[in-house]
Amino acid sequence: MRMSRFAALASSLVLAAGAALFGAGQAAAAQADFGYVALGDSYSSGVGAGNYDSGSGNCKRTSRAYPALWAAAHSPQTFSFTACSGARTGDVLANQLAPLNSGTDLVSITIGGNDAGFADVMTTCVLQSESTCVNRVNQAKGYVDSTLPGQLDQVYESIRGRASGAKVVVIGYPRFYKLNGTCVTGLTEGERSAINGAADHLNAAIAKRAADHGFTYASVAGAFTGHEICSGSAWLHSLNWLNIGESYHPTAAGQSGGYLPVFSSKA
């Protein structure tokens, strides 16, 4: 009787050890097979962070952008980085989706700001009157209400159609300005407030469409609080006439201290 009990115990221990080893092997295999695809616009490609990959051309992708930082930390078996400066929803559909497939496990994307006229809004507000700026901001918000949702739907449906099992993290945009801050921006407090309001309006629309498609939305507004332009510790470039394309984009610190932790918490 004692021998049979000992044999049963030994057998159980062997089986448990085997299961543990098998489970570990499965976990290792799952990690080894992990595929990540990073889509989107300049906020994902890393414009403003510097050290651009010359092979990415005008897309200005960089190893300092949050997708590359996340991939470096987690070593997915496959990492496809197709985000591109200036991209709109149509550009994502036409040029960025090829790496997606049934083996894709994780997708990140920032998109919608260029469709809503981000660059023109900022140009108008910098060069023209406060009333003209506010009118242009309201036009952009109208576009976000009337047209952008359908454009986002097309992108999100295409992502899901190509990568049916992937977790998709849709990331928003920061507010640009600390209100009542101390700095010279060439903008009035009313203009800064209107621009921040437009960012919130855009983010709300993006979050709604993401949720309706079963995607995870990640807000960076909180992460950038205290690090806006005029904060004294900005993670965003202010207007830079010598490098206009980097204006109003996250710095390297904004990518690593703002976007990366937010994305990592959702990935």
C-alpha positions in Angstrom: 0.0 0.0 0.0 2.8 2.4 1.0 4.6 1.6 -2.3 1.6 2.2 -4.4 1.0 5.6 -2.7 4.6 6.5 -3.3 4.4 5.5 -6.9 1.2 7.5 -7.3 2.8 10.6 -5.7 5.9 10.2 -7.9 3.7 9.8 -11.0 1.8 13.0 -10.0 5.0 14.9 -9.6 6.3 13.8 -12.9 3.0 14.7 -14.6 3.0 18.1 -12.9 6.6 18.8 -13.9 5.8 17.7 -17.5 2.8 20.0 -17.6 4.8 22.9 -16.3 7.5 22.3 -18.8 4.9 21.9 -21.6 3.2 25.1 -20.5 6.4 27.0 -20.5 7.2 25.7 -23.9 3.8 26.9 -25.1 4.4 30.3 -23.6 7.8 30.5 -25.2 6.3 29.5 -28.6 3.5 32.0 -28.2 6.0 34.7 -27.5 8.2 33.7 -30.3 5.3 33.8 -32.8 4.1 37.2 -31.7 3.6 39.7 -34.5 3.2 43.5 -34.1 2.3 46.0 -36.9 2.5 49.8 -36.3 0.3 51.9 -38.5 -0.6 55.6 -38.6 0.6 59.1 -39.1 3.5 61.3 -37.9 2.6 60.8 -34.2 3.4 57.1 -34.7 6.3 57.4 -37.2 8.0 59.7 -34.7 8.3 63.0 -36.4 9.8 65.4 -33.9 11.9 62.8 -32.1 14.8 62.9 -34.5 17.2 60.2 -35.6 15.1 59.4 -38.7 15.7 56.2 -40.6 16.9 57.3 -44.0 15.3 54.3 -45.6 11.9 55.5 -44.6 12.2 58.7 -46.8 9.5 61.3 -46.2 7.7 59.0 -43.8 10.3 59.9 -41.2 10.2 56.8 -39.1 12.6 56.7 -36.2 13.8 54.2 -33.5 12.7 56.8 -31.0 9.0 56.5 -31.8 6.9 54.5 -29.4 6.3 51.5 -31.7 10.0 51.0 -32.2 10.7 51.5 -28.5 8.0 48.9 -27.6 9.3 46.4 -30.1 12.9 46.9 -28.8 11.7 46.1 -25.3 9.4 43.1 -26.1 11.2 41.5 -29.1 8.2 40.3 -31.1 9.2 37.8 -33.8 7.9 40.1 -36.4 7.6 43.9 -36.3 6.3 45.9 -39.3 6.5 49.7 -39.0 4.5 51.3 -41.8 3.4 54.5 -40.1 4.2 57.6 -42.2 4.4 61.3 -41.7 1.4 63.2 -43.2 -0.7 60.0 -43.5 -4.5 60.3 -43.8 -7.0 57.5 -43.5 -6.8 56.9 -47.3 -3.0 56.6 -47.1 -3.3 53.9 -44.4 -5.7 52.0 -46.7 -3.6 52.4 -49.8 0.0 52.0 -48.4 0.2 50.6 -44.8 -1.9 47.5 -44.4 0.1 44.9 -46.4 1.9 43.4 -43.3 -1.4 42.6 -41.6 -2.4 38.9 -41.7 -4.0 36.2 -39.6 -0.7 35.9 -37.6 -0.8 39.5 -36.5 -1.3 39.7 -32.7 -1.0 43.4 -32.0 -1.7 46.6 -34.0 -1.3 50.2 -33.0 -2.5 53.3 -34.9 -2.8 57.0 -34.7 -4.9 58.5 -37.5 -7.4 61.2 -38.2 -5.6 64.4 -37.4 -4.5 65.1 -40.9 -7.9 64.2 -42.3 -9.4 66.9 -40.0 -6.9 69.5 -41.3 -4.4 69.7 -38.5 -1.7 71.4 -40.5 -4.0 74.0 -42.0 -5.7 74.8 -38.6 -2.3 75.5 -37.1 -1.2 77.6 -40.1 -4.4 79.6 -39.9 -4.1 80.2 -36.2 -0.5 81.2 -36.3 -0.8 83.6 -39.3 -4.3 85.1 -39.0 -6.6 86.6 -36.4 -8.2 85.0 -33.4 -11.7 85.0 -35.0 -10.3 83.4 -38.2 -8.5 80.8 -36.1 -11.6 79.9 -34.1 -13.7 79.7 -37.3 -11.1 77.3 -38.9 -11.1 75.2 -35.7 -14.9 75.0 -35.9 -14.7 73.9 -39.5 -12.3 71.1 -38.5 -14.7 70.1 -35.7 -17.5 70.0 -38.2 -15.5 67.7 -40.4 -14.8 65.4 -37.5 -18.5 65.2 -36.9 -19.7 64.7 -40.4 -17.0 62.9 -42.4 -14.2 61.5 -40.3 -16.3 58.7 -38.6 -16.9 57.1 -42.0 -13.3 57.3 -42.9 -12.2 55.8 -39.6 -14.7 53.0 -40.1 -13.1 52.1 -43.4 -9.7 51.9 -41.8 -10.8 49.9 -38.8 -12.9 47.5 -40.9 -9.9 46.9 -43.1 -7.6 46.2 -40.2 -10.1 43.7 -38.7 -10.6 42.0 -42.0 -6.9 41.4 -42.5 -6.0 40.7 -38.9 -9.1 39.1 -37.4 -7.4 38.0 -34.2 -5.3 41.0 -33.4 -5.6 43.3 -30.5 -5.9 46.8 -32.0 -4.9 49.8 -29.9 -6.0 53.1 -31.2 -4.1 56.0 -29.7 -5.2 59.6 -29.5 -3.5 63.0 -29.6 -2.3 65.3 -26.8 -3.6 68.7 -26.0 -1.0 71.2 -27.3 -1.1 74.0 -24.8 -1.0 74.6 -21.1 -3.5 77.3 -20.6 -2.4 80.3 -18.6 1.1 79.1 -19.0 4.1 81.3 -19.5 5.7 81.3 -23.0 5.6 83.2 -26.2 3.7 81.3 -28.8 2.3 84.0 -31.0 -1.2 82.8 -30.1 -3.8 84.3 -27.9 -5.2 82.4 -24.9 -8.5 82.1 -26.8 -6.7 80.5 -29.7 -4.9 78.1 -27.5 -8.1 77.1 -25.8 -9.9 76.6 -29.1 -7.1 74.3 -30.3 -7.1 72.3 -27.1 -10.9 71.9 -27.5 -10.5 70.7 -31.0 -8.0 68.0 -29.8 -10.5 66.8 -27.3 -13.3 66.8 -29.9 -11.1 64.8 -32.3 -10.1 62.3 -29.6 -13.7 61.8 -28.5 -14.7 60.9 -32.1 -11.8 58.5 -32.5 -12.5 56.8 -29.2 -16.2 56.3 -30.2 -15.3 54.7 -33.5 -12.6 52.5 -31.9 -15.1 51.3 -29.2 -17.7 50.6 -31.8 -15.3 48.3 -33.6 -14.2 46.5 -30.5 -10.8 48.2 -30.4 -9.0 49.5 -27.4 -8.6 53.3 -27.2 -5.7 54.8 -25.4 -5.7 58.5 -24.4 -2.4 60.4 -24.0 -4.0 63.6 -22.7 -3.3 62.7 -19.1 0.3 61.6 -19.8 1.0 65.0 -21.5 -0.6 67.0 -18.7 2.2 69.2 -17.4 4.2 68.7 -20.5 2.2 70.8 -23.0 3.6 73.8 -24.8 3.9 76.7 -22.3 4.3 74.3 -19.4 8.0 74.8 -18.9 8.6 71.1 -19.4 7.2 70.6 -22.9 7.1 67.2 -24.6 5.9 68.9 -27.7 7.7 71.1 -30.2 6.3 74.6 -30.4 6.3 76.5 -33.8 9.8 76.0 -35.3 10.3 78.1 -38.4 13.6 76.4 -39.1 12.0 72.9 -39.1 8.3 73.5 -39.7 7.5 69.8 -40.0 8.4 69.1 -36.4 6.2 71.8 -35.0 3.5 70.6 -32.7 4.9 67.0 -32.6 6.1 65.1 -29.7 9.8 65.3 -28.8 11.8 62.1 -28.1 10.8 62.6 -24.5 7.2 62.8 -25.5 7.4 59.5 -27.3 9.3 57.7 -24.5 7.6 59.4 -21.6 4.1 60.0 -23.0 3.1 57.7 -25.9 5.2 54.6 -24.9 3.8 54.1 -21.3 0.2 54.7 -22.5 0.6 52.2 -25.3 2.4 49.6 -23.1 -0.5 49.8 -20.6 -2.9 48.8 -23.3 -0.9 46.4 -25.5 
